[in-house]
């Protein structure tokens, strides 16, 4: 007797494969175009790293031995200087710093560069010890850290150039979102705001029973075109000319359904991305551990203690001290400007109680940017709040002084917080320091922000500052707590400089 259920399954599978064989005419051109610019990007990256390695080795040669060193080791170090750029490329390749999935976004690329520097130092030490060759430590200490720092900065500049192209709508991945309407709206809105991901939403596939998925009353302007249900994803890709499918978390798409979808998309080399429901947990905290054919996602605990935190404390204080010494003339000029624009006796420094690590209160310092009666006038302005949370922000706040507007526009009013970093109440990078009344309204999950020190800057500042919604700023703070690293701090500080120069979201 014929197994009707098995025959039905085979026919269904065959229909899926037949449907997927209808290729998207634009897919080859999209794939080749993407491969072309990615290849050009990779060539630029390799040449940049090669030049950086040569420049760092040459600088170390000149600093350690002078322009025309003499002695028996002259030829040896000349040969070593020529070999360092290729050794640097090898270290980057070994640490997988050229993998496409580690480029373009995130801080994992910079982590790989730092690891490459450590790898190269270890390799030089092992080789010199094995060959009993006395390698000048001054040369090594100068060459490798210089190459590492310049490579991070060079890759950051190259990435920002690409991000600007993405911001203009160039070279974007054309994305089809697959999931429920609320998840699709939220993801489309986030990708629309954060163009540096390089993902442009061109359509969506929703559950079959969905009616009027994106009503006109929705305040979210990112309403992608709906091409059908979950069974029509391959057809949606063809109609929209997409090259990427993102599957959001939904119970209808289990392992078997996801596998069938992958089979349908592989013919046209369409990227398939699965968005994990584990929000804001990423990076090296997550690893896949297969067990009897079942992939298990293992999540490490956040780095809240240990050697990394001690290193962060040391770096915070050293950098804060160096910055205070370097900007001392600027601080004195701001003090004079605030004093001359104020009545006699008005304070130059604004002090306010904020909540720090583990809920401990501390006094935060800022240059005063408002009139002294600002708190008394707050009640009359509450209805002008430009944010949707407990924090009051007003774009044209009449309580701000003329000098204060300039200081806020360039974030110069925040500079006295370097003293808070020196005293250990704050960190250079961390969540935004909240007020007591804000903390009193925190739900249980939001109190997670208080397990680390608040920061002078953070993801909230480099992602839009006052232009962010309350919910978005909280999400960014929690993301920082969960995924912190020293490399991430470095990237945030670089992005802070760019955000200050753009003067976006500062008022």
VEXZA-705541 format. One record per residue (C-alpha): residue number from 1; residue in one letter; x, y, z. Coordinates in pm, whole numbers. Example, Ala and Ser with C-alpha at 12.3 -4.5 7.8 and 13.67 -1.06 7.14 Angstrom:
BEGIN
+------+------+--------+--------+--------+
| resi | resn |      u |      v |      w |
+------+------+--------+--------+--------+
|    1 |    A |   1230 |   -450 |    780 |
|    2 |    S |   1367 |   -106 |    714 |
+------+------+--------+--------+--------+
This chain:
BEGIN
+------+------+--------+--------+--------+
| resi | resn |      u |      v |      w |
+------+------+--------+--------+--------+
|    1 |    X |      0 |      0 |      0 |
|    2 |    X |    126 |    345 |    -85 |
|    3 |    X |    199 |    569 |    214 |
|    4 |    X |    -26 |    863 |    131 |
|    5 |    X |    118 |   1084 |    406 |
|    6 |    X |    473 |   1021 |    288 |
|    7 |    X |    374 |   1079 |    -75 |
|    8 |    X |    206 |   1405 |     20 |
|    9 |    X |    518 |   1521 |    201 |
|   10 |    X |    734 |   1434 |   -101 |
|   11 |    X |    499 |   1622 |   -336 |
|   12 |    X |    500 |   1922 |   -101 |
|   13 |    X |    879 |   1921 |    -88 |
|   14 |    X |    900 |   1892 |   -467 |
|   15 |    X |    665 |   2188 |   -509 |
|   16 |    X |    883 |   2395 |   -280 |
|   17 |    X |   1192 |   2313 |   -482 |
|   18 |    X |   1011 |   2381 |   -810 |
|   19 |    X |    893 |   2714 |   -677 |
|   20 |    X |   1244 |   2807 |   -565 |
|   21 |    X |   1385 |   2722 |   -905 |
|   22 |    X |   1216 |   3029 |  -1051 |
|   23 |    X |   1522 |   3249 |  -1034 |
|   24 |    X |   1516 |   3618 |   -977 |
|   25 |    X |   1656 |   3782 |  -1293 |
|   26 |    X |   1809 |   4063 |  -1086 |
|   27 |    X |   1973 |   3827 |   -836 |
|   28 |    X |   2292 |   3763 |  -1036 |
|   29 |    X |   2348 |   4133 |  -1094 |
|   30 |    X |   2282 |   4215 |   -729 |
|   31 |    X |   2515 |   3938 |   -613 |
|   32 |    X |   2792 |   4035 |   -854 |
|   33 |    X |   2759 |   4403 |   -765 |
|   34 |    X |   2783 |   4324 |   -395 |
|   35 |    X |   3081 |   4094 |   -452 |
|   36 |    X |   3252 |   4366 |   -658 |
|   37 |    X |   3238 |   4642 |   -397 |
|   38 |    X |   3324 |   4399 |   -117 |
|   39 |    X |   3629 |   4286 |   -315 |
|   40 |    X |   3735 |   4648 |   -369 |
|   41 |    X |   3685 |   4717 |      1 |
|   42 |    X |   3899 |   4414 |     92 |
|   43 |    X |   4178 |   4520 |   -146 |
|   44 |    X |   4183 |   4868 |      8 |
|   45 |    X |   4191 |   4712 |    355 |
|   46 |    X |   4485 |   4484 |    275 |
|   47 |    X |   4681 |   4768 |    112 |
|   48 |    X |   4605 |   4993 |    408 |
|   49 |    X |   4729 |   4732 |    656 |
|   50 |    X |   5040 |   4672 |    445 |
|   51 |    X |   5123 |   5045 |    439 |
|   52 |    X |   5053 |   5075 |    811 |
|   53 |    X |   5286 |   4785 |    886 |
|   54 |    X |   5562 |   4939 |    674 |
|   55 |    X |   5513 |   5286 |    824 |
|   56 |    X |   5513 |   5152 |   1183 |
|   57 |    X |   5827 |   4946 |   1123 |
|   58 |    X |   6002 |   5241 |    958 |
|   59 |    X |   5904 |   5473 |   1242 |
|   60 |    X |   6037 |   5222 |   1496 |
|   61 |    X |   6358 |   5190 |   1292 |
|   62 |    X |   6410 |   5564 |   1292 |
|   63 |    X |   6321 |   5613 |   1659 |
|   64 |    X |   6532 |   5324 |   1784 |
|   65 |    X |   6839 |   5338 |   1558 |
|   66 |    X |   6834 |   5676 |   1387 |
|   67 |    X |   6830 |   5745 |   1017 |
|   68 |    X |   7158 |   5574 |    935 |
|   69 |    X |   7231 |   5308 |   1197 |
|   70 |    X |   7572 |   5147 |   1197 |
|   71 |    X |   7688 |   4816 |   1332 |
|   72 |    X |   7660 |   4446 |   1261 |
|   73 |    X |   7282 |   4441 |   1304 |
|   74 |    X |   7208 |   4708 |   1043 |
|   75 |    X |   7127 |   4464 |    763 |
|   76 |    X |   6933 |   4238 |    999 |
|   77 |    X |   6701 |   4515 |   1115 |
|   78 |    X |   6664 |   4646 |    762 |
|   79 |    X |   6545 |   4301 |    658 |
|   80 |    X |   6320 |   4281 |    965 |
|   81 |    X |   6166 |   4617 |    879 |
|   82 |    X |   6080 |   4486 |    533 |
|   83 |    X |   5930 |   4169 |    682 |
|   84 |    X |   5715 |   4335 |    950 |
|   85 |    X |   5437 |   4448 |    707 |
|   86 |    X |   5391 |   4092 |    582 |
|   87 |    X |   5409 |   3951 |    933 |
|   88 |    X |   5142 |   4204 |   1030 |
|   89 |    X |   4919 |   4088 |    744 |
|   90 |    X |   4976 |   3727 |    852 |
|   91 |    X |   4879 |   3803 |   1211 |
|   92 |    X |   4560 |   3975 |   1093 |
|   93 |    X |   4475 |   3680 |    870 |
|   94 |    X |   4538 |   3426 |   1148 |
|   95 |    X |   4307 |   3621 |   1378 |
|   96 |    X |   4040 |   3631 |   1103 |
|   97 |    X |   4039 |   4010 |   1078 |
|   98 |    X |   3956 |   3988 |    706 |
|   99 |    X |   3639 |   3780 |    733 |
|  100 |    X |   3349 |   3967 |    576 |
|  101 |    X |   3114 |   3886 |    862 |
|  102 |    X |   3348 |   4068 |   1101 |
|  103 |    X |   3378 |   4383 |    889 |
|  104 |    X |   3155 |   4686 |    833 |
|  105 |    X |   2966 |   4689 |   1169 |
|  106 |    X |   3030 |   4603 |   1533 |
|  107 |    X |   3352 |   4613 |   1731 |
|  108 |    X |   3462 |   4254 |   1671 |
|  109 |    X |   3683 |   4372 |   1383 |
|  110 |    X |   3876 |   4599 |   1619 |
|  111 |    X |   3904 |   4319 |   1876 |
|  112 |    X |   4068 |   4108 |   1606 |
|  113 |    X |   4316 |   4384 |   1527 |
|  114 |    X |   4418 |   4414 |   1893 |
|  115 |    X |   4455 |   4037 |   1917 |
|  116 |    X |   4670 |   4045 |   1606 |
|  117 |    X |   4905 |   4290 |   1774 |
|  118 |    X |   4938 |   4064 |   2077 |
|  119 |    X |   4989 |   3764 |   1849 |
|  120 |    X |   5267 |   3939 |   1659 |
|  121 |    X |   5449 |   4037 |   1980 |
|  122 |    X |   5427 |   3679 |   2106 |
|  123 |    X |   5549 |   3545 |   1770 |
|  124 |    X |   5851 |   3778 |   1767 |
|  125 |    X |   5935 |   3681 |   2125 |
|  126 |    X |   5916 |   3307 |   2051 |
|  127 |    X |   6121 |   3332 |   1731 |
|  128 |    X |   6391 |   3548 |   1889 |
|  129 |    X |   6416 |   3312 |   2186 |
|  130 |    X |   6422 |   3000 |   1968 |
|  131 |    X |   6693 |   3139 |   1738 |
|  132 |    X |   6881 |   3299 |   2028 |
|  133 |    X |   6856 |   3634 |   1849 |
|  134 |    X |   6860 |   3947 |   2060 |
|  135 |    X |   6573 |   4152 |   1926 |
|  136 |    X |   6580 |   4515 |   2037 |
|  137 |    X |   6283 |   4552 |   2270 |
|  138 |    X |   6253 |   4923 |   2195 |
|  139 |    X |   6204 |   4846 |   1827 |
|  140 |    X |   5934 |   4588 |   1901 |
|  141 |    X |   5756 |   4801 |   2161 |
|  142 |    X |   5733 |   5088 |   1912 |
|  143 |    X |   5648 |   4899 |   1593 |
|  144 |    X |   5368 |   4665 |   1696 |
|  145 |    X |   5158 |   4896 |   1920 |
|  146 |    X |   5191 |   5172 |   1661 |
|  147 |    X |   5074 |   4937 |   1385 |
|  148 |    X |   4784 |   4819 |   1602 |
|  149 |    X |   4665 |   5170 |   1688 |
|  150 |    X |   4697 |   5295 |   1331 |
|  151 |    X |   4518 |   4987 |   1196 |
|  152 |    X |   4222 |   5047 |   1429 |
|  153 |    X |   4203 |   5412 |   1324 |
|  154 |    X |   4248 |   5328 |    956 |
|  155 |    X |   3978 |   5063 |    960 |
|  156 |    X |   3749 |   5302 |   1146 |
|  157 |    X |   3801 |   5569 |    879 |
|  158 |    X |   3746 |   5318 |    599 |
|  159 |    X |   3430 |   5193 |    767 |
|  160 |    X |   3294 |   5546 |    820 |
|  161 |    X |   3341 |   5612 |    450 |
|  162 |    X |   3129 |   5306 |    374 |
|  163 |    X |   2870 |   5411 |    633 |
|  164 |    X |   2835 |   5748 |    462 |
|  165 |    X |   2764 |   5565 |    137 |
|  166 |    X |   2505 |   5352 |    313 |
|  167 |    X |   2354 |   5668 |    460 |
|  168 |    X |   2305 |   5795 |    104 |
|  169 |    X |   2129 |   5470 |     16 |
|  170 |    X |   2422 |   5328 |   -181 |
|  171 |    X |   2539 |   4964 |   -165 |
|  172 |    X |   2263 |   4868 |     79 |
|  173 |    X |   2153 |   4509 |    118 |
|  174 |    X |   1792 |   4485 |     -2 |
|  175 |    X |   1611 |   4311 |    282 |
|  176 |    X |   1287 |   4114 |    314 |
|  177 |    X |   1168 |   4088 |    676 |
|  178 |    X |    982 |   3773 |    778 |
|  179 |    X |    784 |   3781 |   1102 |
|  180 |    X |    484 |   3923 |   1284 |
|  181 |    X |    371 |   4277 |   1215 |
|  182 |    X |    494 |   4436 |   1538 |
|  183 |    X |    838 |   4279 |   1508 |
|  184 |    X |    857 |   4381 |   1142 |
|  185 |    X |    761 |   4741 |   1222 |
|  186 |    X |   1011 |   4765 |   1508 |
|  187 |    X |   1295 |   4615 |   1304 |
|  188 |    X |   1218 |   4825 |    996 |
|  189 |    X |   1211 |   5139 |   1208 |
|  190 |    X |   1541 |   5057 |   1374 |
|  191 |    X |   1715 |   4975 |   1046 |
|  192 |    X |   1575 |   5294 |    897 |
|  193 |    X |   1721 |   5504 |   1179 |
|  194 |    X |   2056 |   5325 |   1190 |
|  195 |    X |   2172 |   5318 |    830 |
|  196 |    X |   2527 |   5217 |    930 |
|  197 |    X |   2408 |   4856 |    936 |
|  198 |    X |   2388 |   4864 |    556 |
|  199 |    X |   2045 |   4698 |    550 |
|  200 |    X |   1762 |   4859 |    356 |
|  201 |    X |   1416 |   4708 |    407 |
|  202 |    X |   1229 |   4667 |     77 |
|  203 |    X |    945 |   4437 |    184 |
|  204 |    X |    800 |   4195 |    436 |
|  205 |    X |    620 |   3862 |    465 |
|  206 |    X |    364 |   3828 |    744 |
|  207 |    X |    151 |   3543 |    880 |
|  208 |    X |   -133 |   3437 |    654 |
|  209 |    X |   -411 |   3550 |    891 |
|  210 |    X |   -279 |   3907 |    925 |
|  211 |    X |   -529 |   4172 |    818 |
|  212 |    X |   -455 |   4544 |    781 |
|  213 |    X |   -103 |   4485 |    919 |
|  214 |    X |     20 |   4845 |    907 |
|  215 |    X |   -279 |   5076 |    967 |
|  216 |    X |   -259 |   5444 |    883 |
|  217 |    X |   -283 |   5535 |   1250 |
|  218 |    X |     57 |   5377 |   1313 |
|  219 |    X |    310 |   5642 |   1409 |
|  220 |    X |    595 |   5441 |   1257 |
|  221 |    X |    674 |   5570 |    905 |
|  222 |    X |    873 |   5257 |    818 |
|  223 |    X |    592 |   5045 |    674 |
|  224 |    X |    745 |   4799 |    428 |
|  225 |    X |    545 |   4658 |    140 |
|  226 |    X |    383 |   4324 |    227 |
|  227 |    X |    445 |   4065 |    -46 |
|  228 |    X |    256 |   3774 |    108 |
|  229 |    X |    274 |   3515 |    384 |
|  230 |    X |    553 |   3289 |    504 |
|  231 |    X |    505 |   3051 |    211 |
|  232 |    X |    584 |   3325 |    -44 |
|  233 |    X |    924 |   3443 |     81 |
|  234 |    X |   1112 |   3325 |   -229 |
|  235 |    X |    858 |   3496 |   -455 |
|  236 |    X |    884 |   3814 |   -246 |
|  237 |    X |   1262 |   3812 |   -295 |
|  238 |    X |   1215 |   3786 |   -671 |
|  239 |    X |    951 |   4059 |   -689 |
|  240 |    X |   1140 |   4305 |   -466 |
|  241 |    X |   1483 |   4234 |   -610 |
|  242 |    X |   1610 |   4154 |   -260 |
|  243 |    X |   1941 |   3989 |   -175 |
|  244 |    X |   1887 |   3929 |    198 |
|  245 |    X |   1612 |   3770 |    409 |
|  246 |    X |   1589 |   3836 |    783 |
|  247 |    X |   1371 |   3594 |    978 |
|  248 |    X |   1247 |   3747 |   1303 |
|  249 |    X |   1155 |   3541 |   1605 |
|  250 |    X |    814 |   3378 |   1554 |
|  251 |    X |    672 |   3036 |   1651 |
|  252 |    X |    550 |   2953 |   1299 |
|  253 |    X |    903 |   2925 |   1160 |
|  254 |    X |   1065 |   2631 |   1337 |
|  255 |    X |   1380 |   2443 |   1244 |
|  256 |    X |   1222 |   2248 |    961 |
|  257 |    X |   1056 |   2554 |    808 |
|  258 |    X |   1382 |   2749 |    833 |
|  259 |    X |   1569 |   2467 |    662 |
|  260 |    X |   1321 |   2461 |    374 |
|  261 |    X |   1349 |   2837 |    339 |
|  262 |    X |   1728 |   2809 |    320 |
|  263 |    X |   1691 |   2555 |     39 |
|  264 |    X |   1469 |   2792 |   -154 |
|  265 |    X |   1710 |   3083 |   -121 |
|  266 |    X |   2037 |   2905 |   -191 |
|  267 |    X |   1979 |   2890 |   -569 |
|  268 |    X |   2016 |   3267 |   -605 |
|  269 |    X |   2275 |   3299 |   -328 |
|  270 |    X |   2035 |   3503 |   -113 |
|  271 |    X |   2167 |   3574 |    237 |
|  272 |    X |   1955 |   3429 |    518 |
|  273 |    X |   1979 |   3595 |    859 |
|  274 |    X |   1798 |   3472 |   1170 |
|  275 |    X |   1735 |   3743 |   1429 |
|  276 |    X |   1773 |   3594 |   1775 |
|  277 |    X |   1512 |   3671 |   2040 |
|  278 |    X |   1800 |   3715 |   2284 |
|  279 |    X |   1803 |   4092 |   2246 |
|  280 |    X |   2128 |   4279 |   2311 |
|  281 |    X |   2334 |   3966 |   2382 |
|  282 |    X |   2600 |   3930 |   2116 |
|  283 |    X |   2970 |   3911 |   2043 |
|  284 |    X |   3202 |   3667 |   2214 |
|  285 |    X |   2949 |   3598 |   2489 |
|  286 |    X |   2757 |   3364 |   2258 |
|  287 |    X |   2886 |   3038 |   2114 |
|  288 |    X |   2716 |   2754 |   1926 |
|  289 |    X |   2775 |   2413 |   2085 |
|  290 |    X |   2631 |   2124 |   1883 |
|  291 |    X |   2496 |   1830 |   2077 |
|  292 |    X |   2361 |   1523 |   1893 |
|  293 |    X |   2286 |   1735 |   1586 |
|  294 |    X |   2108 |   2001 |   1792 |
|  295 |    X |   2282 |   2344 |   1795 |
|  296 |    X |   2280 |   2488 |   2146 |
|  297 |    X |   2343 |   2859 |   2198 |
|  298 |    X |   2562 |   2902 |   2505 |
|  299 |    X |   2563 |   3246 |   2670 |
|  300 |    X |   2848 |   3356 |   2893 |
|  301 |    X |   2789 |   3594 |   3180 |
|  302 |    X |   2851 |   3965 |   3122 |
|  303 |    X |   3195 |   4102 |   3208 |
|  304 |    X |   3106 |   4280 |   3532 |
|  305 |    X |   3410 |   4181 |   3741 |
|  306 |    X |   3764 |   4052 |   3705 |
|  307 |    X |   4077 |   4165 |   3524 |
|  308 |    X |   3890 |   4345 |   3246 |
|  309 |    X |   3710 |   4568 |   3492 |
|  310 |    X |   4034 |   4646 |   3674 |
|  311 |    X |   4193 |   4738 |   3341 |
|  312 |    X |   3896 |   4964 |   3267 |
|  313 |    X |   3937 |   5142 |   3602 |
|  314 |    X |   4307 |   5202 |   3537 |
|  315 |    X |   4250 |   5323 |   3180 |
|  316 |    X |   3969 |   5555 |   3294 |
|  317 |    X |   4182 |   5734 |   3549 |
|  318 |    X |   4493 |   5762 |   3331 |
|  319 |    X |   4303 |   5895 |   3029 |
|  320 |    X |   4096 |   6134 |   3245 |
|  321 |    X |   4413 |   6275 |   3403 |
|  322 |    X |   4583 |   6320 |   3066 |
|  323 |    X |   4272 |   6489 |   2924 |
|  324 |    X |   4246 |   6728 |   3220 |
|  325 |    X |   4609 |   6832 |   3174 |
|  326 |    X |   4567 |   6872 |   2797 |
|  327 |    X |   4247 |   7079 |   2809 |
|  328 |    X |   4334 |   7290 |   3115 |
|  329 |    X |   4349 |   7615 |   2906 |
|  330 |    X |   4008 |   7535 |   2754 |
|  331 |    X |   3858 |   7474 |   3101 |
|  332 |    X |   3990 |   7810 |   3222 |
|  333 |    X |   3844 |   7983 |   2915 |
|  334 |    X |   3500 |   7827 |   2978 |
|  335 |    X |   3513 |   7929 |   3345 |
|  336 |    X |   3584 |   8286 |   3239 |
|  337 |    X |   3301 |   8284 |   2981 |
|  338 |    X |   3044 |   8150 |   3227 |
|  339 |    X |   3158 |   8395 |   3497 |
|  340 |    X |   3146 |   8699 |   3271 |
|  341 |    X |   2798 |   8609 |   3141 |
|  342 |    X |   2651 |   8562 |   3489 |
|  343 |    X |   2553 |   8778 |   3780 |
|  344 |    X |   2801 |   8819 |   4061 |
|  345 |    X |   2785 |   8521 |   4295 |
|  346 |    X |   2623 |   8279 |   4050 |
|  347 |    X |   2808 |   7944 |   4048 |
|  348 |    X |   3016 |   7839 |   3752 |
|  349 |    X |   2987 |   7467 |   3825 |
|  350 |    X |   2646 |   7299 |   3838 |
|  351 |    X |   2622 |   7022 |   4097 |
|  352 |    X |   2346 |   6765 |   4098 |
|  353 |    X |   2289 |   6434 |   4269 |
|  354 |    X |   2287 |   6138 |   4032 |
|  355 |    X |   2268 |   5765 |   4091 |
|  356 |    X |   2579 |   5561 |   4024 |
|  357 |    X |   2692 |   5201 |   4042 |
|  358 |    X |   2478 |   4975 |   4263 |
|  359 |    X |   2237 |   5262 |   4326 |
|  360 |    X |   2484 |   5477 |   4521 |
|  361 |    X |   2424 |   5855 |   4489 |
|  362 |    X |   2705 |   6093 |   4394 |
|  363 |    X |   2751 |   6458 |   4297 |
|  364 |    X |   2793 |   6511 |   3925 |
|  365 |    X |   2977 |   6819 |   3797 |
|  366 |    X |   2895 |   7024 |   3488 |
|  367 |    X |   2951 |   7375 |   3369 |
|  368 |    X |   2635 |   7570 |   3446 |
|  369 |    X |   2438 |   7625 |   3125 |
|  370 |    X |   2107 |   7745 |   3276 |
|  371 |    X |   1992 |   8040 |   3479 |
|  372 |    X |   2004 |   7986 |   3854 |
|  373 |    X |   1623 |   7969 |   3882 |
|  374 |    X |   1596 |   7687 |   3627 |
|  375 |    X |   1455 |   7431 |   3873 |
|  376 |    X |   1187 |   7672 |   3992 |
|  377 |    X |   1071 |   7727 |   3632 |
|  378 |    X |   1063 |   7356 |   3546 |
|  379 |    X |    702 |   7300 |   3656 |
|  380 |    X |    576 |   7561 |   3408 |
|  381 |    X |    755 |   7388 |   3119 |
|  382 |    X |    668 |   7024 |   3185 |
|  383 |    X |    410 |   7017 |   2906 |
|  384 |    X |    684 |   7111 |   2654 |
|  385 |    X |    882 |   6792 |   2717 |
|  386 |    X |   1030 |   6665 |   2387 |
|  387 |    X |   1099 |   6314 |   2520 |
|  388 |    X |    861 |   6030 |   2595 |
|  389 |    X |   1014 |   5927 |   2928 |
|  390 |    X |   1074 |   6065 |   3276 |
|  391 |    X |   1373 |   6272 |   3161 |
|  392 |    X |   1282 |   6632 |   3070 |
|  393 |    X |   1434 |   6762 |   2746 |
|  394 |    X |   1324 |   7071 |   2555 |
|  395 |    X |   1480 |   7170 |   2225 |
|  396 |    X |   1444 |   7548 |   2278 |
|  397 |    X |   1459 |   7559 |   2656 |
|  398 |    X |   1424 |   7925 |   2768 |
|  399 |    X |   1616 |   7847 |   3087 |
|  400 |    X |   1941 |   7794 |   2895 |
|  401 |    X |   2180 |   8089 |   2885 |
|  402 |    X |   2339 |   8210 |   2558 |
|  403 |    X |   2679 |   8080 |   2666 |
|  404 |    X |   2512 |   7759 |   2781 |
|  405 |    X |   2370 |   7697 |   2434 |
|  406 |    X |   2719 |   7706 |   2287 |
|  407 |    X |   2853 |   7476 |   2556 |
|  408 |    X |   2569 |   7230 |   2504 |
|  409 |    X |   2600 |   7236 |   2129 |
|  410 |    X |   2963 |   7125 |   2155 |
|  411 |    X |   2911 |   6913 |   2472 |
|  412 |    X |   3168 |   7128 |   2653 |
|  413 |    X |   2946 |   7146 |   2962 |
|  414 |    X |   3024 |   6778 |   3027 |
|  415 |    X |   3401 |   6826 |   3066 |
|  416 |    X |   3400 |   6870 |   3448 |
|  417 |    X |   3276 |   6511 |   3470 |
|  418 |    X |   3638 |   6412 |   3412 |
|  419 |    X |   3679 |   6490 |   3783 |
|  420 |    X |   3399 |   6241 |   3853 |
|  421 |    X |   3598 |   5985 |   3656 |
|  422 |    X |   3909 |   6066 |   3860 |
|  423 |    X |   3722 |   6014 |   4187 |
|  424 |    X |   3581 |   5681 |   4070 |
|  425 |    X |   3214 |   5781 |   4062 |
|  426 |    X |   3195 |   5759 |   3683 |
|  427 |    X |   3366 |   5593 |   3389 |
|  428 |    X |   3469 |   5743 |   3057 |
|  429 |    X |   3216 |   5516 |   2883 |
|  430 |    X |   2899 |   5376 |   3034 |
|  431 |    X |   2522 |   5424 |   3071 |
|  432 |    X |   2383 |   5773 |   3115 |
|  433 |    X |   2391 |   5883 |   3484 |
|  434 |    X |   2023 |   5890 |   3592 |
|  435 |    X |   1840 |   6112 |   3839 |
|  436 |    X |   1688 |   5970 |   4156 |
|  437 |    X |   1334 |   6032 |   4030 |
|  438 |    X |   1413 |   5836 |   3714 |
|  439 |    X |   1548 |   5540 |   3909 |
|  440 |    X |   1239 |   5541 |   4129 |
|  441 |    X |   1028 |   5469 |   3819 |
|  442 |    X |   1255 |   5197 |   3679 |
|  443 |    X |   1099 |   4855 |   3624 |
|  444 |    X |   1302 |   4559 |   3743 |
|  445 |    X |   1479 |   4500 |   3408 |
|  446 |    X |   1589 |   4862 |   3378 |
|  447 |    X |   1778 |   4849 |   3708 |
|  448 |    X |   2034 |   4638 |   3525 |
|  449 |    X |   2190 |   4969 |   3415 |
|  450 |    X |   2306 |   5027 |   3772 |
|  451 |    X |   2542 |   4729 |   3789 |
|  452 |    X |   2815 |   4936 |   3619 |
|  453 |    X |   2937 |   5292 |   3660 |
|  454 |    X |   2765 |   5563 |   3455 |
|  455 |    X |   2972 |   5714 |   3178 |
|  456 |    X |   3082 |   6051 |   3048 |
|  457 |    X |   2977 |   5917 |   2710 |
|  458 |    X |   2809 |   5600 |   2587 |
|  459 |    X |   2604 |   5433 |   2318 |
|  460 |    X |   2317 |   5670 |   2397 |
|  461 |    X |   2532 |   5971 |   2309 |
|  462 |    X |   2688 |   5842 |   1988 |
|  463 |    X |   2350 |   5718 |   1862 |
|  464 |    X |   2160 |   6044 |   1872 |
|  465 |    X |   2170 |   6182 |   2228 |
|  466 |    X |   1857 |   6390 |   2291 |
|  467 |    X |   1698 |   6283 |   1961 |
|  468 |    X |   1652 |   5928 |   2096 |
|  469 |    X |   1331 |   5804 |   2248 |
|  470 |    X |   1331 |   5703 |   2613 |
|  471 |    X |   1287 |   5335 |   2525 |
|  472 |    X |   1570 |   5346 |   2270 |
|  473 |    X |   1815 |   5512 |   2510 |
|  474 |    X |   1740 |   5247 |   2773 |
|  475 |    X |   1791 |   4969 |   2519 |
|  476 |    X |   2130 |   5111 |   2422 |
|  477 |    X |   2239 |   5140 |   2785 |
|  478 |    X |   2140 |   4778 |   2854 |
|  479 |    X |   2319 |   4669 |   2537 |
|  480 |    X |   2637 |   4835 |   2661 |
|  481 |    X |   2614 |   4663 |   3000 |
|  482 |    X |   2571 |   4322 |   2836 |
|  483 |    X |   2841 |   4352 |   2569 |
|  484 |    X |   3107 |   4579 |   2718 |
|  485 |    X |   3474 |   4547 |   2621 |
|  486 |    X |   3778 |   4776 |   2611 |
|  487 |    X |   3767 |   4777 |   2232 |
|  488 |    X |   3401 |   4876 |   2242 |
|  489 |    X |   3494 |   5166 |   2472 |
|  490 |    X |   3757 |   5281 |   2223 |
|  491 |    X |   3508 |   5269 |   1937 |
|  492 |    X |   3248 |   5463 |   2139 |
|  493 |    X |   3503 |   5734 |   2221 |
|  494 |    X |   3592 |   5765 |   1853 |
|  495 |    X |   3223 |   5785 |   1763 |
|  496 |    X |   3172 |   6043 |   2041 |
|  497 |    X |   3421 |   6274 |   1874 |
|  498 |    X |   3233 |   6236 |   1545 |
|  499 |    X |   2896 |   6295 |   1716 |
|  500 |    X |   3025 |   6612 |   1885 |
|  501 |    X |   3159 |   6747 |   1555 |
|  502 |    X |   2823 |   6675 |   1389 |
|  503 |    X |   2647 |   6844 |   1682 |
|  504 |    X |   2347 |   6613 |   1630 |
|  505 |    X |   2100 |   6563 |   1914 |
|  506 |    X |   2272 |   6817 |   2145 |
|  507 |    X |   2042 |   7078 |   2304 |
+------+------+--------+--------+--------+
